[in-house]
Amino acid sequence: MSDKRKAYEEKLDAQLKEYNAQIALLKAKAENAKADAKIDYYKSVEALEHKQDEARRKLQELKTAGDEAWEDVKAGAEKIWSEVKTAYHDAASRFKQGRDPEYFRLA
């Protein structure tokens, strides 16, 4: 495995861990929400978790791909990661009201 490939996979692993932490924060925010807002918050978190599961599967596919297929799988992984980031920002925007922007920051 090339150093470039290994570094890329490690970067995605780290991003997944960051998403896990951010989702936990969103869930905590949802728990403290008023009843009518909880439904919307939980739907947002559920959609985000679904995208995160897709990213996790794509990362596993990336890790097991042969050298010839790796670049193609990487392109698919980048697409999924973009969708996860979008889903995160969509969810965070619903939760942001009255919160410090740093609470929902994701690199």
Backbone as JSON Lines, residues from 0, in Angstrom:
{"i":0,"aa":"M","n":[0.85,-1.18,0.0],"ca":[0.0,0.0,0.0],"c":[0.89,1.24,0.0]}
{"i":1,"aa":"S","n":[0.56,2.18,-0.86],"ca":[1.37,3.39,-0.94],"c":[1.12,4.29,0.27]}
{"i":2,"aa":"D","n":[2.1,5.13,0.55],"ca":[1.97,6.08,1.66],"c":[0.81,7.04,1.42]}
{"i":3,"aa":"K","n":[0.62,7.43,0.15],"ca":[-0.46,8.36,-0.2],"c":[-1.82,7.7,0.09]}
{"i":4,"aa":"R","n":[-1.95,6.46,-0.3],"ca":[-3.2,5.74,-0.07],"c":[-3.47,5.58,1.42]}
{"i":5,"aa":"K","n":[-2.46,5.18,2.15],"ca":[-2.6,4.99,3.59],"c":[-2.98,6.3,4.28]}
{"i":6,"aa":"A","n":[-2.32,7.39,3.91],"ca":[-2.62,8.69,4.5],"c":[-4.05,9.12,4.2]}
{"i":7,"aa":"Y","n":[-4.51,8.86,2.98],"ca":[-5.87,9.22,2.61],"c":[-6.88,8.43,3.44]}
{"i":8,"aa":"E","n":[-6.66,7.13,3.57],"ca":[-7.56,6.29,4.35],"c":[-7.57,6.7,5.83]}
{"i":9,"aa":"E","n":[-6.41,7.06,6.36],"ca":[-6.33,7.52,7.75],"c":[-7.08,8.84,7.92]}
{"i":10,"aa":"K","n":[-6.99,9.71,6.93],"ca":[-7.71,10.99,6.98],"c":[-9.22,10.73,7.03]}
{"i":11,"aa":"L","n":[-9.72,9.81,6.2],"ca":[-11.14,9.5,6.2],"c":[-11.57,8.86,7.52]}
{"i":12,"aa":"D","n":[-10.72,8.0,8.08],"ca":[-11.0,7.42,9.4],"c":[-11.17,8.52,10.44]}
{"i":13,"aa":"A","n":[-10.26,9.48,10.43],"ca":[-10.32,10.59,11.39],"c":[-11.58,11.42,11.18]}
{"i":14,"aa":"Q","n":[-11.96,11.63,9.93],"ca":[-13.17,12.4,9.65],"c":[-14.41,11.67,10.16]}
{"i":15,"aa":"L","n":[-14.44,10.35,10.01],"ca":[-15.57,9.58,10.53],"c":[-15.67,9.73,12.04]}
{"i":16,"aa":"K","n":[-14.55,9.72,12.72],"ca":[-14.56,9.89,14.17],"c":[-15.08,11.28,14.53]}
{"i":17,"aa":"E","n":[-14.69,12.27,13.76],"ca":[-15.16,13.64,14.0],"c":[-16.68,13.72,13.79]}
{"i":18,"aa":"Y","n":[-17.16,13.1,12.71],"ca":[-18.6,13.07,12.48],"c":[-19.33,12.38,13.63]}
{"i":19,"aa":"N","n":[-18.77,11.29,14.14],"ca":[-19.39,10.61,15.28],"c":[-19.55,11.57,16.46]}
{"i":20,"aa":"A","n":[-18.5,12.31,16.74],"ca":[-18.54,13.26,17.85],"c":[-19.58,14.36,17.6]}
{"i":21,"aa":"Q","n":[-19.62,14.86,16.37],"ca":[-20.57,15.93,16.05],"c":[-22.02,15.42,16.08]}
{"i":22,"aa":"I","n":[-22.23,14.19,15.63],"ca":[-23.58,13.61,15.69],"c":[-24.01,13.45,17.15]}
{"i":23,"aa":"A","n":[-23.09,13.06,18.0],"ca":[-23.41,12.95,19.43],"c":[-23.84,14.3,19.99]}
{"i":24,"aa":"L","n":[-23.18,15.37,19.56],"ca":[-23.57,16.71,20.01],"c":[-24.97,17.07,19.5]}
{"i":25,"aa":"L","n":[-25.25,16.72,18.25],"ca":[-26.57,16.99,17.7],"c":[-27.65,16.21,18.45]}
{"i":26,"aa":"K","n":[-27.35,14.96,18.78],"ca":[-28.32,14.16,19.54],"c":[-28.57,14.76,20.92]}
{"i":27,"aa":"A","n":[-27.52,15.25,21.55],"ca":[-27.69,15.89,22.86],"c":[-28.56,17.13,22.73]}
{"i":28,"aa":"K","n":[-28.35,17.89,21.68],"ca":[-29.17,19.08,21.43],"c":[-30.63,18.67,21.21]}
{"i":29,"aa":"A","n":[-30.84,17.59,20.47],"ca":[-32.21,17.11,20.21],"c":[-32.89,16.69,21.5]}
{"i":30,"aa":"E","n":[-32.16,16.06,22.38],"ca":[-32.73,15.61,23.66],"c":[-33.26,16.79,24.48]}
{"i":31,"aa":"N","n":[-32.6,17.92,24.35],"ca":[-32.97,19.09,25.14],"c":[-33.98,20.0,24.42]}
{"i":32,"aa":"A","n":[-34.38,19.61,23.23],"ca":[-35.31,20.43,22.45],"c":[-36.74,20.25,22.95]}
{"i":33,"aa":"K","n":[-37.54,21.21,22.6],"ca":[-38.97,21.1,22.9],"c":[-39.56,19.98,22.04]}
{"i":34,"aa":"A","n":[-40.65,19.43,22.49],"ca":[-41.24,18.26,21.85],"c":[-41.47,18.45,20.35]}
{"i":35,"aa":"D","n":[-41.99,19.6,19.94],"ca":[-42.28,19.79,18.52],"c":[-41.02,19.86,17.67]}
{"i":36,"aa":"A","n":[-39.94,20.34,18.24],"ca":[-38.67,20.42,17.5],"c":[-37.93,19.09,17.48]}
{"i":37,"aa":"K","n":[-38.16,18.25,18.48],"ca":[-37.45,16.97,18.56],"c":[-37.65,16.13,17.31]}
{"i":38,"aa":"I","n":[-38.85,16.09,16.8],"ca":[-39.13,15.26,15.63],"c":[-38.26,15.7,14.46]}
{"i":39,"aa":"D","n":[-38.22,16.99,14.19],"ca":[-37.41,17.5,13.09],"c":[-35.93,17.22,13.35]}
{"i":40,"aa":"Y","n":[-35.49,17.44,14.58],"ca":[-34.09,17.21,14.92],"c":[-33.72,15.74,14.72]}
{"i":41,"aa":"Y","n":[-34.56,14.84,15.19],"ca":[-34.25,13.42,15.06],"c":[-34.27,12.97,13.6]}
{"i":42,"aa":"K","n":[-35.15,13.54,12.79],"ca":[-35.14,13.22,11.36],"c":[-33.83,13.68,10.73]}
{"i":43,"aa":"S","n":[-33.37,14.84,11.12],"ca":[-32.11,15.36,10.6],"c":[-30.94,14.47,11.0]}
{"i":44,"aa":"V","n":[-30.92,14.06,12.25],"ca":[-29.85,13.21,12.74],"c":[-29.91,11.85,12.05]}
{"i":45,"aa":"E","n":[-31.1,11.32,11.87],"ca":[-31.25,10.02,11.21],"c":[-30.73,10.07,9.77]}
{"i":46,"aa":"A","n":[-31.04,11.13,9.05],"ca":[-30.54,11.29,7.68],"c":[-29.02,11.38,7.67]}
{"i":47,"aa":"L","n":[-28.49,12.11,8.63],"ca":[-27.04,12.24,8.74],"c":[-26.39,10.9,9.06]}
{"i":48,"aa":"E","n":[-26.97,10.15,9.96],"ca":[-26.42,8.84,10.31],"c":[-26.47,7.89,9.11]}
{"i":49,"aa":"H","n":[-27.52,7.98,8.32],"ca":[-27.61,7.15,7.12],"c":[-26.45,7.47,6.17]}
{"i":50,"aa":"K","n":[-26.2,8.74,5.94],"ca":[-25.09,9.15,5.08],"c":[-23.76,8.71,5.67]}
{"i":51,"aa":"Q","n":[-23.64,8.8,6.97],"ca":[-22.4,8.38,7.63],"c":[-22.18,6.87,7.45]}
{"i":52,"aa":"D","n":[-23.25,6.1,7.52],"ca":[-23.13,4.65,7.28],"c":[-22.65,4.38,5.86]}
{"i":53,"aa":"E","n":[-23.18,5.13,4.91],"ca":[-22.72,4.99,3.52],"c":[-21.23,5.29,3.43]}
{"i":54,"aa":"A","n":[-20.8,6.34,4.11],"ca":[-19.38,6.72,4.08],"c":[-18.53,5.63,4.73]}
{"i":55,"aa":"R","n":[-19.0,5.07,5.8],"ca":[-18.27,4.01,6.49],"c":[-18.1,2.79,5.56]}
{"i":56,"aa":"R","n":[-19.18,2.43,4.85],"ca":[-19.11,1.31,3.9],"c":[-18.14,1.62,2.76]}
{"i":57,"aa":"K","n":[-18.19,2.85,2.28],"ca":[-17.3,3.24,1.18],"c":[-15.84,3.23,1.64]}
{"i":58,"aa":"L","n":[-15.6,3.65,2.86],"ca":[-14.24,3.61,3.4],"c":[-13.75,2.17,3.48]}
{"i":59,"aa":"Q","n":[-14.61,1.26,3.91],"ca":[-14.22,-0.15,3.98],"c":[-13.92,-0.68,2.58]}
{"i":60,"aa":"E","n":[-14.74,-0.28,1.62],"ca":[-14.51,-0.68,0.23],"c":[-13.17,-0.13,-0.26]}
{"i":61,"aa":"L","n":[-12.88,1.09,0.12],"ca":[-11.62,1.73,-0.26],"c":[-10.43,0.97,0.32]}
{"i":62,"aa":"K","n":[-10.56,0.57,1.57],"ca":[-9.47,-0.15,2.24],"c":[-9.21,-1.52,1.64]}
{"i":63,"aa":"T","n":[-10.24,-2.14,1.09],"ca":[-10.08,-3.49,0.55],"c":[-9.9,-3.51,-0.96]}
{"i":64,"aa":"A","n":[-9.99,-2.36,-1.61],"ca":[-9.85,-2.3,-3.07],"c":[-8.42,-2.59,-3.47]}
{"i":65,"aa":"G","n":[-8.3,-3.27,-4.58],"ca":[-6.97,-3.5,-5.16],"c":[-6.42,-2.2,-5.7]}
{"i":66,"aa":"D","n":[-5.13,-2.21,-5.98],"ca":[-4.48,-0.99,-6.46],"c":[-5.1,-0.46,-7.75]}
{"i":67,"aa":"E","n":[-5.52,-1.36,-8.64],"ca":[-6.1,-0.93,-9.91],"c":[-7.46,-0.27,-9.72]}
{"i":68,"aa":"A","n":[-8.25,-0.73,-8.79],"ca":[-9.6,-0.18,-8.57],"c":[-9.61,0.96,-7.57]}
{"i":69,"aa":"W","n":[-8.54,1.16,-6.85],"ca":[-8.53,2.11,-5.74],"c":[-8.92,3.53,-6.17]}
{"i":70,"aa":"E","n":[-8.39,4.0,-7.28],"ca":[-8.69,5.38,-7.72],"c":[-10.18,5.54,-8.02]}
{"i":71,"aa":"D","n":[-10.79,4.52,-8.63],"ca":[-12.23,4.6,-8.92],"c":[-13.04,4.61,-7.62]}
{"i":72,"aa":"V","n":[-12.65,3.76,-6.68],"ca":[-13.34,3.7,-5.4],"c":[-13.14,5.01,-4.64]}
{"i":73,"aa":"K","n":[-11.95,5.58,-4.75],"ca":[-11.65,6.86,-4.1],"c":[-12.59,7.95,-4.6]}
{"i":74,"aa":"A","n":[-12.85,7.97,-5.9],"ca":[-13.76,8.98,-6.47],"c":[-15.15,8.82,-5.86]}
{"i":75,"aa":"G","n":[-15.6,7.58,-5.71],"ca":[-16.9,7.34,-5.08],"c":[-16.9,7.76,-3.62]}
{"i":76,"aa":"A","n":[-15.78,7.52,-2.94],"ca":[-15.66,7.9,-1.53],"c":[-15.74,9.42,-1.38]}
{"i":77,"aa":"E","n":[-15.08,10.13,-2.28],"ca":[-15.1,11.6,-2.2],"c":[-16.52,12.13,-2.4]}
{"i":78,"aa":"K","n":[-17.27,11.49,-3.29],"ca":[-18.67,11.9,-3.51],"c":[-19.49,11.68,-2.24]}
{"i":79,"aa":"I","n":[-19.34,10.52,-1.63],"ca":[-20.07,10.22,-0.39],"c":[-19.67,11.19,0.71]}
{"i":80,"aa":"W","n":[-18.37,11.48,0.83],"ca":[-17.92,12.4,1.88],"c":[-18.52,13.78,1.67]}
{"i":81,"aa":"S","n":[-18.63,14.2,0.44],"ca":[-19.26,15.49,0.15],"c":[-20.73,15.48,0.58]}
{"i":82,"aa":"E","n":[-21.41,14.36,0.34],"ca":[-22.81,14.23,0.74],"c":[-22.95,14.21,2.27]}
{"i":83,"aa":"V","n":[-22.01,13.57,2.94],"ca":[-22.04,13.54,4.41],"c":[-21.86,14.96,4.95]}
{"i":84,"aa":"K","n":[-20.91,15.66,4.39],"ca":[-20.66,17.03,4.86],"c":[-21.88,17.91,4.64]}
{"i":85,"aa":"T","n":[-22.53,17.77,3.49],"ca":[-23.74,18.53,3.2],"c":[-24.86,18.16,4.18]}
{"i":86,"aa":"A","n":[-25.03,16.85,4.41],"ca":[-26.06,16.4,5.36],"c":[-25.78,16.93,6.76]}
{"i":87,"aa":"Y","n":[-24.5,16.94,7.14],"ca":[-24.14,17.47,8.46],"c":[-24.51,18.95,8.55]}
{"i":88,"aa":"H","n":[-24.12,19.71,7.55],"ca":[-24.39,21.15,7.6],"c":[-25.89,21.45,7.55]}
{"i":89,"aa":"D","n":[-26.63,20.64,6.8],"ca":[-28.09,20.8,6.8],"c":[-28.67,20.54,8.19]}
{"i":90,"aa":"A","n":[-28.22,19.45,8.82],"ca":[-28.7,19.13,10.16],"c":[-28.28,20.21,11.16]}
{"i":91,"aa":"A","n":[-27.03,20.6,11.1],"ca":[-26.52,21.6,12.04],"c":[-27.25,22.92,11.91]}
{"i":92,"aa":"S","n":[-27.64,23.27,10.67],"ca":[-28.34,24.54,10.49],"c":[-29.7,24.53,11.18]}
{"i":93,"aa":"R","n":[-30.31,23.36,11.29],"ca":[-31.6,23.26,11.99],"c":[-31.42,23.4,13.51]}
{"i":94,"aa":"F","n":[-30.25,23.03,13.98],"ca":[-29.98,23.03,15.42],"c":[-29.36,24.34,15.9]}
{"i":95,"aa":"K","n":[-28.84,25.12,14.98],"ca":[-27.98,26.25,15.31],"c":[-28.64,27.36,16.11]}
{"i":96,"aa":"Q","n":[-29.9,27.49,16.03],"ca":[-30.58,28.63,16.65],"c":[-30.17,28.79,18.11]}
{"i":97,"aa":"G","n":[-29.61,29.95,18.39],"ca":[-29.24,30.25,19.77],"c":[-27.94,29.61,20.23]}
{"i":98,"aa":"R","n":[-27.17,29.01,19.33],"ca":[-25.93,28.36,19.72],"c":[-24.74,29.08,19.14]}
{"i":99,"aa":"D","n":[-23.63,28.93,19.81],"ca":[-22.35,29.42,19.34],"c":[-21.99,28.65,18.04]}
{"i":100,"aa":"P","n":[-21.61,29.34,16.97],"ca":[-21.28,28.65,15.72],"c":[-20.19,27.59,15.88]}
{"i":101,"aa":"E","n":[-19.29,27.74,16.81],"ca":[-18.24,26.75,17.02],"c":[-18.81,25.41,17.45]}
{"i":102,"aa":"Y","n":[-20.0,25.4,18.05],"ca":[-20.63,24.17,18.51],"c":[-20.88,23.22,17.34]}
{"i":103,"aa":"F","n":[-21.1,23.79,16.15],"ca":[-21.43,22.96,14.99],"c":[-20.36,23.05,13.91]}
{"i":104,"aa":"R","n":[-19.17,23.38,14.27],"ca":[-18.1,23.48,13.29],"c":[-17.58,22.09,12.94]}
{"i":105,"aa":"L","n":[-17.4,21.84,11.66],"ca":[-16.83,20.59,11.21],"c":[-15.86,20.92,10.08]}
{"i":106,"aa":"A","n":[-14.66,20.46,10.21],"ca":[-13.63,20.76,9.2],"c":[-13.91,20.07,7.89]}
